[in-house]
């Protein structure tokens, strides 16, 4: 196993807008890294006020009338989180002599194979002086990272008194500036694809460039779905003198939140490609970086900077966790959805928590509710869905859209509006009425319009409800976006139980029917492919035909890879090969329609 730079071999990815908004305050003191979404400055301002009061930190509200208020709110909250984590961590380090102390919990949560843990045991055995132990703790213990997430596509332009502001005031640009101006020494996770203008904006902040000691105060993590995407984006940033410190590979479908399906590329083969090409990736991008830094007159590292490969999406057992670390040499594994059942790590209101605990496979599905037009993982019967359906039944479809973070449509307006808003849905439904459709066709198309949900509110409300924070305006309930893996976790867990499950000390999955993460992802891709074939069958174009053929080819190659992989397993080999053969036969029966050329 590789030597790890972090205390733990797992991290908690970003979840929704609220579910991990204060996770670092809860878990960073134990050396666990987590990710805060910095999309929503409104919830961020409310959380800043809440935690400032709780920890008696001076708080000054930042009004929307203040210039650059969005970035300033984000900076202020991140500084508050940073201060609280540092205070908690200092208290933890001082508690090592107390029985059942926070220090003891820090050490207890570490895996048994942890070098840090082994080193501490040796230090205790060899040193009786309190001063020596104190020195060891100060030198060796470290908190988890307080990372932030920006969805690069959520970069809506903004206005001041109907005048369009410069691009640096776009949503994602302002969020980046908020992070860059904060005291944090951590990473920004960029997700949802490439945004060249946003990527170029990084050049304005010195913290992203290596100093004379080859240290970057702030680092870049790219969430990617395949190797090619990583290479393209990594080179683009390197040409600007910016180093990507981590490529965070996420399953296209077996994940939470938005599902950015790949063209049939499966997680196992993707990880294999990264493993085989990591050294080439490092050298190629380092060479580009060197030239760019020289041109800028900045410090040039004489050797490549550290580069981590991590993975997330559907992992659910300690065996899978260890396999990813050992076989693919990844540096960390992301555990997302199961942590929604851990109040010590995430923030979920009680009503939604109960719904998560009883959720089965059929309750977790890919929906079309996202205004971004991207498949979105949903929990059937969540309170956001219930309230949305009530409005539709009362002929009052759509949200009042108070936040507008997902606004991107200009079909009816000059300024972007959200497809989940009352404004858009009213205009679109009126347009539909003029098309003289049959009742069946009208109902089908109107459902597609009104299906869009207010995720800005839905994904942030859990924290407001849980902490009793006042919230004005139209009720939107809570939308929650766990991955399919949630079906196999069915009870509220302590942080100790969850971490012990990850490291194989206990098993909190109470079913024997949980499929292997690779098999689950493959089955989802086979279903997705079959649905795409069905979708295109009556309106096939040469472009669609090429897409389907590529998708099928990639799935078949992935299946062959898994045949070889599973054949080398010591345990559960036969079941895995049988499940693989079954899915191969299902895929074989899906026939791509032939384009008739006139």
N, C-alpha and C positions, 0 to 999 in steps of 0.2 A: 504493500500500500504506500502511496505517496506521502511524503511529509506534508502536513497541512499547516497553512499559515493561520487559519482560524481555529478557535477552540473546538468548534463543532463541524461535522461533515454534512450538515443540512442548513438550509436557510428558509425563511418564511417569505414567499413572494408577495407582491402587492395583490390585495383582494378588494374589489369594489372601490368605492371612494371613502367609506367609513370603516370597513371591517379591519383594516390594518393601519388606520390613521394614527393610532396611539400605541401600536404594537412595540416600538422601541422603548417606550416608557415602561412597558410591562416586562419585556424579555431581554433587552440589551445588557442589563447588569449581569445576566447569567452567561454572557458571551455569545448569545444567539442573535444573528443578523436578521433584519426584516426590512420591508419596503413600504414607505408611505406614498400614497397617491397625492400629487400636488396639482391636480386638475382644478379642484373646486376651492377657490379662495374664500367662499362664503362659509362653508363648513370649517375651513381652516381657521378663520377668524373666531368663530364660535368656540372651537376647541382650544384656541390660544387663551381666550378669556376664562374658560372653564379650568384649565390646568394652572393658569397663573394664580387664580383664586385659591385653588387647592393647595398649591405649594408656596403661597404667599410671595409671589413674584410680581413686581410692579407691572401693570398692564395699561397700555394706552391704545384705545380703539383707533382703527384706521378707517376713516370714512371713504366711501366711494367717490367723494368730491376731492380727495387728495390725489395729486398727480402720481401716476404709477402705483396706485393703491394695491393692485393685484400682486405685483412683485414684492411690495413692501410687507403685505400681510403674510406672504409665504416665508419671506426671510425672518420675520418676527416669530412666527410659530416654530420654524426649524431651530431658531436660537433658543426658544423656550424648551423644546424637546431635548436639545443638546445639553442645556444646563441641568435639567432634571435628571437625565441619564448620568451625567458626571457626578451629581450629588448622590444619587442612589448607589453608584459604583464605588465611590469613596467610602460610603457607609458600609457597604458589603465587605470591602477589603479590611476595614477596621474590626469587623465582627468575627474574625477567624478563631478567636479563643472561646467564643460562646458556643455552648452546645445547641444544636438545632438552629444554627445561625444561617444567615443568607450566604455566607462564605461556604458553609458546609453544603448548602443546596447547590451552589455553583459547581463544586467539585463532584457532588453526587450525580448531577445531570450529565456530566461528561461520560463518553463511552469508556469502557474498561481498557480499550486499546489506546486510549489517548496518551500521547507522549507527555502532555502537560500533567495529567493525573499521575502517571508513573514517576515523573520527575519530582512531583510534590511529595509523594510517599517516600522517595529516597532522601529528599531534603529533611523531612520530619525525622527519619531514622538516624540521619547523620548529624543533625544540628539540635542542640538543646537550648541555644541562646535565642531569646525572643527577637532580638534585633536581627539575627540572621534570617529568621522566618519572615519577618516584616520586609526585609530587603528582597527576599525571593518573591513574595507576593507583589510588591511594587514593580519588580522587573518582569514578571512573567504573566500575570493576569491581565486580560484585556476584555473590554466590553464588546458586544456585538456591534456591527456597523448599522448606522442610521441612514439607510439608503432611500432614495426617492425615485418615483416613476413619473415619466411624461409620455403620454400617448402622442406620438409625433403628428398624427393626423388631426388632433384636436387643437388646431391653430387658427381659430376663427379670428378674422380682422375685427378691430374695435373702433368705435367712433366717440368723438367728443363734440356734443352739440351738433350732431349730424355731419360732422367733418371727419373723414377717414383719417385715422391715426397712422403713423409710420409702422412698418412691419414689426419693429421691435416691441410694439405694444400688442401684437397678436397674442392669443392665449398661451400657446406653448412657449413662445419667445419670452413672455413675461414670467412664466413659471420657471424657465431656465435661469433667468436673471435672479429670480427670488432665491433659488438654490445657490447660484454662484456667489451671491453677496452674503450668504449665511456663514456662520462660524464652523459649520460641519466640515469634517475631514472624512468624506465618504464618497459614494458613487451615485450617479444618475443613471437609471435604467431606462433606455429608450426603447419603446415598443411600438408595434403597428406599422412598421415599414419605414422607408427612407423619406426624409424631408430635407432636401438639399439646402434650402434657405435657412432652416433651423440649424442644421449641422454647421453651416458656415458661421453662424452667429456665435458658436463656441469660441472662435478665435478672439473674441473681445475680452475674454476672461483668463488672466494669467494662471489662475489656480489649476487649469486643465493641462498646463505645460509642465514638463519635468524641471525641477530646480537643479542646482549644481550637485546635489546629493542624489539625483535621479528619483526624487520623490514627487509625486503629483498629489497636491492637497486634495484635489477633487478628481475623480476618475469617471470614465465612461464605460458603461455596460450596455451591450447591444443584445436585445432579445431577438433571436433569429430562428427561422424554421428550417434552414438548410445551410450547407457549406458555401454554396455559390453566393447566397445572400450575404453571408458573413464576409466573404472575400471582397465583394463589390463595395460594401459599406465600409469595411476596414480600410481599404485602399483610398476611398474617397476622403475619409477623415485624416488618414496619414499624410495625404498631399497638403493638408492644412496644418501639419505639425501636431496632429492630435492622435494619441495612442488609445486603442480600445483595450482596456485591462481585462475584460471578460466577455466571452460570448456565451450567452445564456440560452441554451437550446430548449425550446418548448414544443411539446407535441402539438401538431396542428389541430387535432380534434379532442384528444383525451386530456382536456384542461378545463379550467374554469374561465368565466368571463367570455369575452369575444373569442370565437374560434376561427383562426385564420388558416383554413384548410390548405395544405400543400397540394401539389399536382400528383398525389398518390405516393409521395415520399414518406416512408415509415421511419419511426424514431430509431430503431436499431441500426439500419443501414446508414442513417444520417450520423449517428454517433460514431460508427465505424469509420466513416469518411473523415470526420474531425480527428479521430485518433491517429489514422494513417498519415494525415497531412498537417498535423499541428506544427511540426518543426519547420516545414516549408512555409506555412502561413506566417509564423513568427519572423522568419528571415526575410521573406518578401516584403512584408509590411514594415519591418524595421528599416530596410534599405530605403524605402520611400520616405519614411519618417525622417531619417537622417538628412536627406536632401532638403526637405521642407524646412526643418529647424535651422539648417545652415542659412538658407535664403532669408529666414526671418531674423537672423542674428541672435538666436536663442541657444541655450545650453543644449549640446548634443550628447546623449548617452553613448558610451563607448561599447555597450552591449545591449541587446534587446531588453526592454523592460518586462516585468512579469506579465504573463498572460494566462488567465484561467479559463477553463472550459467547464461549464456547469450545465445541469439538465433538470427539467421539471415537467410534470404533466402525467398524472395517473399513478405515480408510485404509491404503494400502500402497505408493503411488508418490509421487514428488516432484510429478508433475503434479496428482494429486488434492490433495495438500497445498497447493500453490500456489493451486489453484482454490478451495478452501475459504476461504483467506485473502483472496483478491482478490474473488471473487464475492459472498461472504456477509459480508465484513468482520469475520470472527471474529478474536479476539486471539491464540488459540493452538489448536493441533490436538494431540489426545492420540494417542500411539502406544503401544499396550499390548503385545499378544501378540508382535510381532517382537522386542521387547526381552527376551523369555524366552530368546532365543538369544545374549544378550550378557552374559557373566559379569561384565564390568566395570560392569554397570548393575543386574542382578537376581541373585537367588540361587536356583539350580535344581541339584538333585543330578545326578550324571553319568548315572545310569540313565534318569532322566526326560528329560534333555537329548537322549540318543540317540533316545528315542521321539519327541520333538518334531521332530527333524531329518528323520525318515523319514515323518512323518505326511502323509497325503494327504487329499483332501476327504472320502472315505468314513470316515476315522478320527476326524473331528471332527464331533460331533453334539450335538443338544439332548437331554439325558437327563432322567429323572425321579428322579435320585438325591438331590436336595436335600431334607432334612427340612422345609424351609420350604414345600414344595409348589409351588415356582416352577421352571420349566424351567431347567436348568443346563447350560452348555457343558462338554462332557467330551472327553477323549482316550481312544479305545478302547484297552484293554489296559494301562492304567496300573496301578501296583503296588497301589494302594488297591482297585481293582476285582478284581484277581487274588486278594488275601487275603480280600475279602468273599465272593467266589464259593466259595473253599475252605471257609469257615465254613458257608455254606449247604449245600454238598455233604455236610458232616459233621453235618448237623442241629443246627447251633449258630449260627443266624442272629443277626445284630445285633452291635452294638458294646458294650463295657463302659461306654462313655459317661463317660469321666473328667472331661470339661470342661463339658459341658452348656450351651454357649453357644447352641445352636440348639433348646433345649427350649421347646416351645410347646403341647404336647398335654395335655389333661386328660380325655380320653375314659374312662380307667380310674382315674385318680388325682386327688387334690386338688391336689398340687403338679404343676407342669408337668414333663413328661418329653419326651425326644426320640424321634421316630418311627424313628430309626436305631438306637435302643438295644435291647439284648437284652430288657430289661424290657418295652418296648412291643411288640416284634415277637412275643415269646412269648405275651403276652396276646391280641394280635390274631389270631395263627395258631390259638390254642385256640378263640377265638370263631368263626373261620371253619370249623373242624372240626364245629361244632354246627349248621351251616347245611345239611347234607346236599346238598352241591352235586355235580354231575357231576365226574368227574376232570378234564376239560378246563377247566371253569369254576373249579374249585378251584386248579388250577395257574396259571391266569391271574391270579386274585386274590391268591394267595400270592406270586407273583412281584412284584406291585405293592407288596406289603408289604416284602418282603426286599430290594427294589431300593434302598431308602434307604441311603445311605452315611454314615459318620462323617467329615464334612467338617471339623469342628473339628481333628481330628488330621491328616487327609489333606492339608489345605491349609497346615499349619504344619510338617510333618515335613521338608520339603526343606532348610530351614536347619539343622536338627539333624543331618541326615545329612551335608550338605556341610561343616559345620564340626566334625564329630566330637563333638557335644555329647551327653552321656549322656541317654538317654530310657528311663524305666521303663514297665512296663505292656504291655498287649496290642499287638502289631504291627498298624499300620493302613496302612503303605505311604504313598505319595504320590498324592494326587488333584490333578490340574492342570486348569485351566479356560481354555485358550486359546480365542479366537474363531475362526471359520472361516477368517479371513485367514492363520492359521498355516500352512495347506496350501501357501502359495506361497513360504515361506521355509524353506530346507532345509539350512542350514549354520550352524555356530557363527560368530559375528561379533565383531569388535572394536568398541569404542565408536566409534572413528573411522570404520569402515566403515558402521555403522548410521546415524550422523549424516550422513555424506556421501551415503548413499542418500536420506535425508529431503530433503536440499537439492539433489538432482539432480546431484551430482558423480560418483557411480557408480551402478550398478544391481545390487542383490544378489538380485533376483527372477529365478530361472533358468527361468522358463516364459513362453511367449507366450499361454498360455490363461487367465491370471488375469482374471476379469471385473471391470468397473468397480465400485467400491464401492456405487454406487446400484443397479446392476443386480443385484448379489449380494444386497443387502438385500431388493429387491423379490421376487426369486425365493424367498427364505426366507419372506417374508410370504405369497406365493401358496401355498406348501406348507403353511404354518401354517394358513391359512384353509381349505384343502381338508381338512386333518386335523380341524379344528373342525367342519366341515359333516358329516364322517363320524361324528364323536363324538356329535353331537346328533341324527342322523337318526332314531334309534329312540326318542328321548325328548325330542322338541322341545317347548319351552314358548314362550309369547309373549315372555318375556324373552330366551331364546336366539335366537328368530327376529329380534327387534329388533337384538340384538348382531351377528348375522351380516349383516343388511342394512346396518347402519352400517359394519361392517368392509369389506364389498364396495364400498360407495359411496366410502369414503375411499381404498381402493386404486385405484379407477377415476379419482378426481380426481388422485391422485398420478401415475398413468400419463400423464394429459393434461398435467400440469405438466412431466414429463420429456420428452414429445414436443416441447414448446416449447423447453425448455432444450437438449436435444441438437441440435435443428435449428440452434441458434446456434453450435455448436462448429465449429472449423476442422479439427480432426483426429479421426479415428475416428468421424465422425458417422454414416456409413452402417451400420457394424457395430452401433453402439449402438441405432439406430432399428430395425434388424432384430431384435435381441435383445428390445427393448421390445415390438415387435409380437408376437413369439412368446409372451412372458409374458402379454400381453393376451389372446391366444387361449386360453391355458391357463386363465386366470381365467374367461373367458367360459363355458368348458365345465363349470365347477364350479356345479352347480345347488343353490340353497338349497331344502331341503324346505319344502313349504307346510303350515302348521299347520291341521289340520282342526278347525273349531269346531263343537262339539256344541250 
